[in-house]
């Protein structure tokens, strides 16, 4: 009888690329219930329909008060409050209703009896209150496309009002064990017989990877029987795995049958064990011949079948790792506890950098977005910026290594960029981004800093803070800044002078944010003392947080971008268009990930999606200025 010979001895990566390039994989999408979506992969970004929490809730047990009524209370000048007149008792999770706007912890309240208490410190507005949308804001992205849904994501999706999600269909994987010597029942075991275990390993692996296995009973080494079985397996499945029969024996028919019925793309890879692997195509469907030895079978499955299934369900090839990282900012910790800090991770200058995310106990999105959990042991009083810290990975290190680390100003376009390419984004304001860049903690820093002398954006700040280093600005977008106000503008806010009015409550951005610098510039031009702006000290780290404050009635207006106002159906009073650019060391411009970043900025997909947000202009987008 004929004996097969290997025609290939191809490098594993080259074999994989050659084979995958030959395949015509068409991803199919279906809609499933959120409660049934565990481990499914999203086909599109999922946007929150409702905010969470959906009411202002007490974050502590204590008393609800009107913050303004407590002004002046100190340890040397305590203030007495009367129940049902000045305060009410409240428990964690109870609604905070008008006229109350703050909570004082019960530990900080002295009970005087007869319905009276004493406080030793004033409360500020919304102290110890979980405000509407603190966790999730309606219209913000909960999870991006091509994201494998985890249990914590299901919680976030439900909290965001999502009932059904679009996901990639699970591929059907046919598993055909072959060999006259193969049996299924241990009772039939005798000399010359082998219990089929490989197909069960494949079956379990397919389930774990997110596919739908269909295992066929073992088939004898009969050419016609195997031919009929292969044709049936191809007809009923998206991928067919044929176990055994791939070698060079006289009854190893797999390669001959694949060649007869379709095409053998690769037969023989430079891998030991696993050399006699067959990568074929029948009727435009992948058909893989896997060696019969268990170790070979496992390694071939892991190297070729696993990444193929991941392609079908919209995932890239992944691997799991653990590692230490350098923390990018100081974290204060209690000596009493072991602290678990949610972090974003990214490699900058061959160093793994961990950037802490929001640390509130109710901030579910910090877990959704986190790459890992940084661990601060008990009896350690925090860590300083630059310290090494242990991190438990939530994502594979191979994925993290591909991420661009962005630290700086916030904008909704960062969500879009993060949906198109691997991006780890920390929002600390423009000046925070410049300082992170000086410390070598990021690849890019989004900035929009106005030079009050020249009216120019960004360039003078780069020259000031990087006098001896060659830097570059990748031009981003021109974005519309203005006042975010309630629908109909009931307070008739027109310009910065209105911020000093007694009836206007403002909501601000954090120190160092470009929007904060823009505000301070106009206050100086109009000769307005910030102390005259009610709410000036109330700081938010994103434009969406500012818009949410206006939407929920905790502020009358805030300075922010048009797209944030539009997202929450608020009105907008135009102030200016500003340059939102990306600062980067000149030496990184040749890095492949940065080249991809610039390509995405110039792409039609990105610009169409940004244009849909409203309030943006393109012109020089993707152009580079060397400074």
N, C-alpha and C positions, 0 to 999 in steps of 0.2 A: 504493500500500500504506500501511497505517497506520504512523505514526511515533510512537514513545514520547515522553513528556515526563516530566521529573523532577517528582515531587510533594513532595519533601523537600529541605531544605538544613539538616540537623540537625548541631548540634555533635557532634564525634567522641565525646567522653566520654558525652554524653547518649544518642547513638545506640547506643553500646556497652551502656550500662546498660539502656536500653529493650529492646534485643534480648535481652540475657542474662536479664533478668527474665521475658521471654516464654518462654524455652526451659525445657523440663522435663528437666534433665540429671540422670541417675541414674548415679552412679559404681558400677562393677562391680569386684569384687575377685577376684584369683586368687593362688595360691601358687606361687612359683618357687624354684628352687635359689639359694642365696646366690651361688654362683660364676657364675650367669647373671643376677644382679640389677643389674648396673651400669646407672645412669641410670634405674632404675625408682623409683617413689615409694611409700613405705611407707603402708599403710592403717591401721596401728596401731603403737604404740610397741613396739620390739623389746627384750626383756629378756634379759640374759645368763643362760645355763644353767650355765656353769662359770666359774671364776675364771682369770685370766691374770696372771702365770705360775701354773701349777698346782703348783709346788714352789718352795721357797726356793732361790734361785740366786745364785751369786757374781756381783757386778757388776764385779769387777776381777780381774786376775791378781794372785796374791799367796799369802798363807798363811791358812788357816782356823784360828781360835783360839777358846778359851773366853774371852769378854770379861772375866769375873770374875778369871781367872788373870793378866790383864795389868795389873790395878790397881797403881798406884805407879810404873809405868815412866815415866821422864823423861829428858831429855838429860843431866842431871847424875847420874841414877841409872838407867842402862840396865838392861834385863832380858834375860837369856839364856834362850832356849827350845830345847827338844830335839825333833827331828822324831819323829813318831809317838807322842810322849808329850804334848807341849804343843801341837803344831801339825801340820798336813799342808799340802803344797803344793797349790794349786788354781788352775784357770784360769777365765776369765770364762765364765759359763753353767753351770759344774759345780754339782751339787746340794750344798747345805749340810746336812749330816746331824748328828743328835745324836752327840756332845755339843757340837759346835761351833756358835757363834751369832754369829760376826763374822769379817770379812776385813780383813787389813792389806795394803795395796798393796805389791807387790814393791819399788817404789821406796823404801819406808820401812823395808825390811828389810835388815840388814847380815849378810851371809853370813860366818860364822866358820869354815866347813869342818867336816868330820866330823859332818854332820847337825845342826849347831847354828847358830842365828841370834840376832841381837841386835835389840831394838826400843827406840826412844827415846820412845815415847808409848803410853799405854794405849788400848785399844779399848773402845768402848761397844757394848752389845748391838745386833745387827743392823746394825752398821756395814758399808757397802759390800755389802749383801745385798739383792737384789730379792726381797721377801717375797711369799708367795702372795697373789694379788689386788692387787698394787701397781698394775697397769695397769687391770684390769677385775675387778669383784667380782660373783660370781654373784648374780642377782636385781636388779642395777641396770640402769637404762635405758642401752642402747648408743646407740640413735638414736630420735628421737621419730617420731610419725606425721606424714604429709605431708612427708617428708624424701626428697630425691632422693639416691639411694645413689651415693657416690663410690668410687673405688678404695680410699682409706684406710678407708672404712666397711666394705668387704668384709673387709679384714684384721681389723678390730675384731670384726666379726660372727663370723668363723671362730674367732678367738681366744676369743670368748665362747661357743663351742659351738653356734652357730646354723647349721643346715643348710638350712632353708627359711624364706622370709619371705612375709608377705601383702602384696601390692602391688595398686595400681589397674591394671585392664586397660588395655592400649594401645588407644586409639580407632582405628577403621578410617576412613581419610580417602579418599574417592573424589575423583579429580582428572579433570575432564572438559574438555579443550581443545576450543574450537569455532571455526568460521570456515572458509568455503570456501577462503580463501587460505592456510590453515595446512598445512604439510607437515612430515614428520619427517626425511626423508633429504636431506642437502645436495645429492645428485646430482640431485634433482628441482627444485632451486632455479631459478627463472626470474622474469622480470618479473611482478609482481603476486602472487608467492608469498612467504610468510614462514615461516622455520624456527621450529618450536615450541620455545621455550626456557623459557617461563614454567612449564609443567607440570613440567619437570625441576627447576626451582628450588623449586617447591612440594614436590615429591617428597623432595628432599634436606632441606628445612626440616622437613618432617613427621618424617622419620627422626631428625633431630637433636633435635627437641622431644620425642620419645618416642612418636610415633604410628606406625601401620601404613599406609603409602600404597598406594593401588591406582589406578594411572594407566591411563586408557582412551585408545585412539587418538583422534586429532582427528576431530571430526564436522563435516560440512558444515552450512551454514545452511539446513537443511530442517526445517520445523516438526514434522512427524510423526517424523522420525528423531531429532531432539533430544528430543522428548517421550518417546519410548521409551527413549532413553539416560538421561534424567534419572530416569525411574521405576526403571530397573535400578540406577542409581547409588545412589538412595535405599534401595532394597531391600537392597543388598549392603554398605552402609557406615553408620557412625554420623554422619558429616558428609559433605556433598557440596560440592565447590568447582567452580563452572562458570566457566571462564576465557573472557573476551570475550563479546560479545553483550549487555552490560549498558547500553550507551549508548542513543542515541535514533535510531539509523539504522533504515531500513526493514526490514533483515534482522536486527536485534538483538532476538531472540525471548526472551531469558532472562527478563526481567521478566514478560512475558505468560504464559510457561509456568509460572513459579513461582506466579503469581496463579491460573492455571487449576487447578493441581494442589494448591495449598495456600494459603499466605498470604504476602504481601509486608509485612513489618513496617516496613522502611525502604528507600526508594529515593532515594539522593542524600544525601551527607554534606558538611559544610562543610570539605572537605579538598582541597587542590590540590597535586599531582595526586591523583586518586582519587575525585573527586566522584561518578561514576555507580555507586557501590557499591550492591549489592542485598543486603539481609539478610532472608532468608525462612525459612519453615518448611513442610516437606512431610511428612506422616505423623509429626508430632512430632519430626522430625529437622531440624537446621540445614542450610540450603542457602544458600550465599553466592555471589553473582554478582560476579566480580572483573574490573575493566577489563583490556583487552588490552595496553595500553602497559606495557612492562616495569617502568618506575619506579613507575607507579601500582599495578601488580600487587604489587610487592614491599612498598610502603608499606601497602596495604590488608591484605595477608597479615599484616604485622607488627602492625598496629593491631587487627585483628579476629580473624584465624584463630589467631595464636599464643596470645593469652590464652584463646581458646575451648578449644584443645587442652590448655593448662595446667589449665583447669577440669576437663576430663575425667580428667586423670591426678592430680588432687588438689593442684595447685600454684597459687600466686598469681602474678600477673603480676610479672616481675622485670626488672631492668636492672643492668648491670655498671658499676662506677665505682671509681676509685682516689682516695686522699685522705691528708692528714696528720692526725694525732691527738695529743691531749695524754695522756701516760702518767700513770697514776693512782698509781703507787708506784715507788720507787727500784729500779732494776735494776743490779746489779753485773755488769760485763762485763770479759772479759780483753782486754788490748791486742793479744794475738796473733791474735784471731779476729774475723771478722764474725759477730755473734750474730743469730740468727733466733728471735724470741720469739713464741710463740703467744699471742694476745690475744683477749679479748672486746671488742666495740665497742658504743658507744651514744652518742646525743646527749643531753647535759644542759646546759640553759641555752644552747642554740645552739652548743655546743662538742662536738666529737667526742672522747670519752674512751676510751682503751684500757686495759683491765685485764688484766695478765698472768695467764696460766693456769699450771698445773704445768709445770715446765721440765725434768723428768727425761727422759733420752734414751729411756727405755722406756715413757713415758706416752703410749700411742697415743690415749687418750681426749682428751687436750688438743688434738690435731689434729681429732678428730671434733667437738669442741665449739667450736673456734676460729672467730672471724669473720674473722681476718686474721693476717698474720705481720708483726710489728714488726721493723725492721732496725736493728741497732746496728752502724755501720761499724767496720772494723778501725782500731786506734789510738785508739779512743774508750773511755775507762775508765768505761763505764756511763752511765746517764742518771738525772737526779733527777726526783722527782715534780713534775709541772707542766711538764716539758719537752715540746716538740714532737718527734714522732718519725715517720719514714716508715713507712707501713703498706701492705703488699700485701694487697688484699682477697680473701677467699675466698668472700664472700657479697656480693650486690648492696647498694649503699648505700641504695637505697630500702627494703630489708628492715631494714637496721640502724637507719634513722631511725625505724622503727615500734616498735623494741624498748624495753621498759622496762628501765632499768639498775638492777639490785638488787645492793647490796653489803652484806654483814652476816652474820648467823648462818645456819648450814646447817640444812636440814630436808628430808626426803624430799618434802614437799609442794611444794617449789620445782620438782622435776622435773615434777610434775603441772601446776603453773601454766605451766611452760615448754612443755608439750605442748599446752596449750589456747590460749595467746596468746604473742605475741613477747616473749621475756624473756631478758635477758642477766644471768646470775647469778654473782656472785663470792662465795666463802665465806671470810671473814676474821674471823669472830666478831662478836659484838654490839658490842663496843667499837670494833673495826675499822670496823664499819658506821657508827657515830656519827661517827668521825673522818673517814670518807669523805664523809659528809653535810656536815660542817663545811667541807670543802674544795670542796664543790659538784661531786662526782664521781659522784653517783647520784641517781636519782629517788626510790627507796625504800630503806630500810635495815631488814631483818628483825632484830628484837632481842627478847631475853628476859632482862632484867636485874633481879635481885632487890634491893630496898632492904632491907638488913639491919635497919634501924631500924623500919620500918613493916610489912614483909612484903609491900609493894606492888610490882608489877612495872612497870618502864619509865618511869613518869611522872616520878619524881624525877630520873632521869638526864637526861631531856629538858630539864627545867627548869635543871639544873646546867650543861649544855653548850650550851644555846641560850637564854641569859637575855634576849637582846634581839631574838629572832626568833620570829615566830608559827609554831608547828609544829602538826602533827596526828598522831595515832595512828590508823591504820586497824586496828581489832581483827581479829585473825587467828583462831587456834585455841588451845584449851587442850590442851597435849600432856603426855603422861605421861613423866616422867623417873625413872630408877632405875638399878639396877646390872644391867649386861649380863653374864651369867655363862654358863659352859658348861652343856650339857644335863645336868640332874640336879643341878646345883650341887654338884659333888664337893668343893669346899672349904668348903661350908656357910657361905657369906657371907650375913650378915643385915643389917648396918648399917655405918656409916662407921668404927666402932671396929675392925672386922675388917681395914680397910685397913692398919693398923699391924702386923699379924701378920707374922712372918718368912717364912711360907710363901705369902704372897699377893704376886703380881706385878701391879701396876696399869698401865693404859694411859690416858693423860691427853688432854685437849683443849688447844689452844694458848692462850697468854695472851690475855686479852681476850674469850674465848668465854664466853657466858652460862653454859654448863655448867661451865666452869672456875671461874667466880665462885661458882656454887652449891656446888661441891665445897669451895672454900676457906672458904666460910661455915660449912659443917657441920664442917670440920676445926677451925675456931676454937671453935665451940660445944662440941665434944667434947674440946677442949684437946689436939689431935693436931698435932705438928710435922710439916710436909710432908716433912722429911728422913727421917722414919720410914716414909714410904710408898714402897716399892720400885717404881720405874717412874714416879714423879711427874714426872720430867723428860722422859719420852718423850711427845712431843706429836703429836697427829693433828688434821687440819683438818676432818674430817667425822665424823658419827655412824657411818656405814657403815665408815669406816676403823677406828674403835674396835671395832665388832662383828667385823670381819674379824680383828683382832688376837686377840680372844678365841676366835673360831672356829678359827683355825689354831694355837692353843696357845702363842702368843708372849706372852700375858697371861692372867691368871686372871679379871680383871674390869675393867670401865670404866664410868664414868657416861655414860648416853646415853638415847636415846628408845626407847620400846617398839617402835615400828615397825621400827627397825633390828635389834633382837633378833629380832623375828618374821620378818623377811625372811631371816635366816640360820639360822632354826630354833634359836635359843638361848633359854635361860631368862632371866627378868627378875624383879627384886625391886623393887617399887614404892617410890619415895621421895616424889614429889609430882606434882601437875599444875601446870604453869606457863603463863603468858600469852606466846604467841608472836605478836607484833604487828608492824606495818609503820609505821616512822617516815617522815614525808614533810613537806616544807614546805607550809604551809597554802595558799600561792598556787598550788600545782600541782593542787589538788583539782578544779579546773574543766577540766583538760586531758583531752581525749577518751581518751587511752590509760589514764589513771588511772581515769576513769569505767568503762572496760571492765574494768580490773583489779578494781574493787570489785564489778562485776556478776558476774564470774567467781567471786569469793570466795563470793558468795551463791547461786551456781547449784547446782542439783541434781547436775549432772554432776560438778562439782568435789567437792562434799561426799560424794557416793557413792563416788568414787574414793579420797578421803582416809579415809573410814570403813573401807574395805576394808583399809587398811594396819594399822589397829588402834592404839589408844592415843591417840585424839584425841576432843575434845568440841567441839561448836558451841553457841553461845548468842548472843553479841554479834557474831559474825562479820560483817564488813563495816560495822559501826557506826563512827562517827568521833568522836574526842575531840579538841577543840581545846585546845592548851596554850599 
